[in-house]
Amino acid sequence: MEEVMRLANSGIVWIIATLVLAIVVFQAIKFIMLAAKTSKEIGMSTEEVHSALKTGAIAAIGPSFAIIIVAISLIPLLGDPLTLMRIGIIGSAPIESVGASLGADAYGTGLGSSDFNYQAFTTVAWTLCLGGVGWLVFTALATKSMSKVEKKVTNKSEKSKKTMMVVTTAAMVAAFGNLASAEMIKGFAYILVVITASITMIISTSLANKHQLNWLREWSLGFSIIAGLFVGYFAL
């Protein structure tokens, strides 16, 4: 296992991980630049763009906690570079954890076991990389086409625009509802956390809309996450 860790933390692995992360950072900066450029075409003001960026940054705080915890747990098993590369690209804590376990099991060993050798490490690395290829390929090939379809639908009539808004809103509610319900079935403490976060979000949004507090609207999700974490700490 010690020899595997030396390989996992070798210079060449660090170079590959650094290059991959550099590409991810470049993409993030490029997306922000494209969004800022497009915002002028759809009539968004500079203040609205800054508000959207701050809201997105705040919304990323909660999921980042889970990713950090998983990264810390995987570093002793897979080394710093591979963990950093995988978490930096996909950022899905459950997928990376399950993928690493499945890769090790497929080779016939377990993460951290005494017989976890070079071949097992390579199997885990390939499992993680291949497991994330589908998402990246679909995004690269389908994003532009989906945008064209969305424009065709919304340009038909005013009713089509409203229908598209309803569909996208329903999709978001369904996605987050699915995630929340999957946790709520685990017990009363989880239900309490979800209810607390929901109530905090509703109160924060209502106060922001009533008193025109833009800063509170931007931080409403952050406050709901903190409230959920606070209740979860004592309830779980």
C-alpha positions as CSV (number, residue, x, y, z in Angstrom):
1,M,0.0,0.0,0.0
2,E,2.9,2.4,0.8
3,E,4.4,1.8,-2.7
4,V,1.0,2.5,-4.3
5,M,0.8,5.8,-2.4
6,R,4.3,6.8,-3.6
7,L,3.1,6.2,-7.1
8,A,-0.2,8.0,-6.5
9,N,1.7,11.1,-5.2
10,S,4.5,11.0,-7.8
11,G,5.4,14.0,-9.9
12,I,3.9,12.8,-13.2
13,V,0.5,12.3,-11.5
14,W,0.7,15.8,-10.0
15,I,1.5,17.3,-13.4
16,I,-1.6,15.5,-15.0
17,A,-3.8,16.6,-12.1
18,T,-2.6,20.2,-12.3
19,L,-3.2,20.4,-16.1
20,V,-6.7,19.0,-15.7
21,L,-7.5,21.5,-12.9
22,A,-6.1,24.3,-15.0
23,I,-8.5,23.4,-17.8
24,V,-11.4,23.4,-15.3
25,V,-10.5,26.8,-14.0
26,F,-10.1,28.1,-17.5
27,Q,-13.6,26.8,-18.4
28,A,-15.1,28.5,-15.3
29,I,-13.6,31.8,-16.2
30,K,-14.6,31.5,-19.8
31,F,-18.2,30.6,-18.8
32,I,-18.4,33.7,-16.6
33,M,-17.1,35.9,-19.4
34,L,-19.6,34.4,-21.9
35,A,-22.4,34.9,-19.4
36,A,-21.5,38.5,-18.8
37,K,-21.4,39.1,-22.6
38,T,-24.7,37.4,-23.2
39,S,-26.3,39.3,-20.3
40,K,-26.2,42.5,-22.3
41,E,-28.0,40.9,-25.2
42,I,-30.9,39.9,-23.0
43,G,-31.1,43.2,-21.1
44,M,-29.5,42.3,-17.8
45,S,-27.8,45.1,-15.9
46,T,-24.3,44.9,-14.4
47,E,-25.8,44.8,-10.9
48,E,-28.0,41.8,-11.9
49,V,-25.0,40.0,-13.3
50,H,-23.0,40.6,-10.1
51,S,-25.9,39.5,-8.0
52,A,-26.3,36.3,-10.0
53,L,-22.6,35.5,-9.6
54,K,-22.7,36.1,-5.9
55,T,-25.8,33.9,-5.6
56,G,-24.2,31.1,-7.5
57,A,-21.0,31.3,-5.3
58,I,-23.1,31.2,-2.1
59,A,-25.1,28.3,-3.5
60,A,-21.9,26.3,-3.9
61,I,-21.0,26.6,-0.3
62,G,-23.2,23.7,0.9
63,P,-22.3,21.1,-1.6
64,S,-18.6,22.0,-1.1
65,F,-18.7,20.8,2.5
66,A,-19.7,17.3,1.4
67,I,-17.0,17.3,-1.3
68,I,-14.3,18.3,1.1
69,I,-15.2,15.6,3.5
70,V,-15.1,12.9,0.8
71,A,-11.8,14.3,-0.5
72,I,-10.3,14.1,2.9
73,S,-11.4,10.5,3.2
74,L,-10.2,9.5,-0.2
75,I,-6.7,11.2,0.0
76,P,-5.2,8.4,2.2
77,L,-6.6,5.8,-0.1
78,L,-6.0,7.3,-3.6
79,G,-3.4,10.0,-3.0
80,D,-3.6,13.7,-3.3
81,P,-3.4,14.2,-7.1
82,L,-6.0,11.7,-8.2
83,T,-8.5,12.8,-5.5
84,L,-7.9,16.5,-6.4
85,M,-8.4,15.8,-10.1
86,R,-11.6,13.8,-9.7
87,I,-13.2,16.1,-7.2
88,G,-12.2,19.1,-9.3
89,I,-13.7,17.7,-12.5
90,I,-16.9,16.0,-11.4
91,G,-17.3,17.2,-7.9
92,S,-19.9,14.6,-7.1
93,A,-19.0,13.1,-3.7
94,P,-21.3,10.0,-3.9
95,I,-20.2,9.1,-7.5
96,E,-16.5,9.4,-6.6
97,S,-16.8,7.3,-3.4
98,V,-18.9,4.6,-5.0
99,G,-16.7,4.6,-8.2
100,A,-13.5,4.1,-6.1
101,S,-15.1,1.2,-4.1
102,L,-16.5,-0.4,-7.3
103,G,-13.1,-0.2,-9.0
104,A,-11.3,-1.8,-6.1
105,D,-14.0,-4.5,-5.8
106,A,-13.8,-5.3,-9.5
107,Y,-10.1,-6.0,-9.1
108,G,-10.8,-8.3,-6.1
109,T,-9.6,-6.1,-3.3
110,G,-10.7,-3.2,-1.1
111,L,-9.7,0.4,-0.6
112,G,-6.9,0.6,1.9
113,S,-6.4,-3.2,2.1
114,S,-2.9,-4.7,2.3
115,D,-3.2,-6.2,-1.2
116,F,-4.2,-2.9,-2.8
117,N,-1.4,-2.8,-5.4
118,Y,-0.5,-0.8,-8.6
119,Q,-3.0,-2.8,-10.7
120,A,-5.8,-2.1,-8.2
121,F,-5.0,1.6,-8.2
122,T,-5.0,1.7,-12.0
123,T,-8.4,-0.1,-12.0
124,V,-9.8,2.5,-9.7
125,A,-8.4,5.4,-11.7
126,W,-9.9,4.0,-15.0
127,T,-13.2,3.3,-13.3
128,L,-13.5,6.9,-12.0
129,C,-12.4,8.4,-15.4
130,L,-14.7,6.3,-17.5
131,G,-17.5,6.8,-15.1
132,G,-17.4,10.6,-15.7
133,V,-16.9,10.5,-19.5
134,G,-20.6,10.2,-20.3
135,W,-21.5,13.5,-18.5
136,L,-18.7,15.4,-20.2
137,V,-19.4,14.0,-23.7
138,F,-23.1,14.7,-23.4
139,T,-22.5,18.3,-22.2
140,A,-20.1,18.9,-25.1
141,L,-22.3,17.5,-27.8
142,A,-25.8,18.3,-26.6
143,T,-25.6,21.7,-25.0
144,K,-25.7,23.7,-28.2
145,S,-28.5,21.6,-29.7
146,M,-30.6,21.9,-26.6
147,S,-30.2,25.6,-26.7
148,K,-31.5,25.7,-30.3
149,V,-34.5,23.6,-29.3
150,E,-35.2,25.9,-26.4
151,K,-35.1,28.9,-28.7
152,K,-37.4,27.3,-31.3
153,V,-40.0,26.5,-28.6
154,T,-39.9,29.9,-26.9
155,N,-40.1,31.8,-30.2
156,K,-43.4,30.3,-31.3
157,S,-45.6,32.2,-29.0
158,E,-45.9,33.9,-25.6
159,K,-47.7,30.8,-24.3
160,S,-44.7,28.7,-25.3
161,K,-42.4,30.9,-23.3
162,K,-44.6,30.5,-20.2
163,T,-44.8,26.8,-20.8
164,M,-41.0,26.6,-20.9
165,M,-40.7,28.5,-17.7
166,V,-43.1,26.1,-16.0
167,V,-41.2,23.1,-17.3
168,T,-37.8,24.4,-16.2
169,T,-39.1,25.4,-12.8
170,A,-40.8,22.0,-12.4
171,A,-37.6,20.2,-13.3
172,M,-35.6,22.1,-10.7
173,V,-38.3,21.4,-8.0
174,A,-38.4,17.7,-9.0
175,A,-34.6,17.4,-8.9
176,F,-34.2,19.1,-5.5
177,G,-37.3,17.4,-4.2
178,N,-35.9,14.0,-5.1
179,L,-32.6,14.8,-3.3
180,A,-34.5,16.0,-0.2
181,S,-36.9,13.1,-0.1
182,A,-34.1,10.6,-0.4
183,E,-32.7,12.0,2.9
184,M,-36.0,12.5,4.6
185,I,-36.8,8.7,4.5
186,K,-33.8,8.1,6.7
187,G,-35.5,9.3,9.8
188,F,-37.1,12.1,11.8
189,A,-33.8,14.0,12.3
190,Y,-33.4,14.3,8.5
191,I,-37.0,15.5,8.1
192,L,-36.3,18.1,10.8
193,V,-33.3,19.3,8.9
194,V,-35.1,19.6,5.6
195,I,-38.1,21.4,7.3
196,T,-35.8,23.9,9.1
197,A,-33.9,24.7,5.9
198,S,-37.1,25.1,3.9
199,I,-38.7,27.4,6.5
200,T,-35.5,29.5,6.7
201,M,-35.5,29.8,2.9
202,I,-39.1,30.9,2.8
203,I,-38.7,33.5,5.5
204,S,-35.5,34.9,4.0
205,T,-37.0,35.2,0.6
206,S,-40.3,36.7,1.8
207,L,-38.5,39.3,3.9
208,A,-36.2,40.1,0.9
209,N,-39.1,40.5,-1.5
210,K,-41.2,42.6,1.0
211,H,-38.4,45.0,2.0
212,Q,-36.5,44.9,-1.3
213,L,-33.3,43.5,0.4
214,N,-31.2,42.3,-2.5
215,W,-28.4,41.1,-0.1
216,L,-30.8,38.9,1.8
217,R,-32.1,37.4,-1.4
218,E,-28.6,36.5,-2.4
219,W,-27.7,35.0,0.9
220,S,-31.0,33.3,1.5
221,L,-29.7,29.9,0.3
222,G,-26.6,30.3,2.4
223,F,-28.7,31.0,5.5
224,S,-30.9,28.0,4.9
225,I,-27.8,25.8,4.6
226,I,-26.4,27.1,7.8
227,A,-29.7,26.6,9.6
228,G,-29.9,23.0,8.3
229,L,-26.3,22.3,9.4
230,F,-27.0,23.8,12.8
231,V,-30.1,21.7,13.4
232,G,-28.5,18.6,11.9
233,Y,-25.5,18.9,14.2
234,F,-27.7,18.6,17.3
235,A,-30.3,16.3,15.9
236,L,-28.1,13.6,14.3
